[in-house]
Amino acid sequence: MSTLSQAINFNQIGNAIPSLKPPFKPGPSSNVGQIISLILPYLFVIAGLLLLFFLIYGGFHMMIAANDEKGLAEAKKKITYALVGFLLLFVSYWLVQILEYILGISIF
């Protein structure tokens, strides 16, 4: 292991890729905005996966409902709510992007 650590200078690995950011290190200078900015990109991925799950879930219930009008209406509601939630997320993301551009600040 010592020969491997001598061959690889771990301190310079981060300098090889300039666009690579070090992980966020919470400390006394961290604030709520920094923490939210760190978590937000992952929340969009989770929201997209939840959208996919609820669309499949609603479609599965739609297939199971077959000719049952009440079950079919419930399945349609699930799909509609999933799409409305995605639309709200999409609009809010682009609204924040527009505000960043207009105000000249960086949120993400």
N, C-alpha and C positions, 0 to 999 in steps of 0.2 A: 504494500500500500504506500509505503514511503517513496518508492521509485515512481509510482504513478503520480503522486502529489508533486514530486519534483518536476516531472515532465509537463504537467499542466499547471499553469499559473491561474488559479481560480479568481484572483483579483482582477484579471484583465478580461475575463469572459464577458462581463457586462459591457466593456468598452468595444468589443468586436461588433456588436449590433447596436448602433446609436439610437434606433427607435424603440429599443426594449427599455421599458420603464421598470425600476425596481419595485417590489411590492410595497404597498402602503404600510408604514410603520406608525401605529397610533402612539401618541405621546402627549406631552403637555401642550404642544402647539397644534394638535389636531382639533378640529371643530366639527360640528354636525354637517356642515356643507361638504367637507372633505370626505367624510364617511359616506354620505349619500352619493357623492360623485363616484366613489369607488364601487358601491353596490349597484347603482342604477343600470349599467350595461348588463349585468347578470339578471336583473329583474325583467328586462325586456326579453331575454332568452327564455326565462321561466314562463313569462306570459305567453310567448309564442307556443311553447310546448303545451301549456294549459289549453290554449285555443284548439290545438290539434286534438288533444285528449277529449275535450267537450264536443267537438264536431264528430269524432268517431263515436263517442258515447251516445250523442243524440241520434246519429244515424243507425246505430245498433238498436236503440229503443224504437226507432221508426220501423225498422224491419220486423222487430218482435211484435209491434202493435198490429201489424197487418190491417185488418178491417175494423179494429176497435177505434172508434172516433175519439174517445177520451184519451187513450194512450197515444194516438197519433198527434193530437193537439199538444200533449205534454212534450212529446219528442220535438215537435216544431218549436215550442217555446224554448227548449234547451238549446237548440241550434241558433235560434234568433238571439237569445241572450249572449251566447258565445260570440256571435258576430258583432253585436252592439258593443260588447266589452272590448273587442279588438279594435273596432272603429274609434272608440273613445281613447284607447291607448295610442293609436296611430295619430289621431288629431292632436292629442296632448304633446306627443313627441315633436311633431312638426311645429306646433305653436311655440314650444320652448326653443327650437332651432331658430325660428324667425325672431323671437325676442333676443336671443343671443346676438344675432346679426345686427338688429336695430340698435340695441343698447351697447354693443361692443364688449360684452362680457363673455366669459367662458364658464359654462355650467358643467359640461361633461369633460 
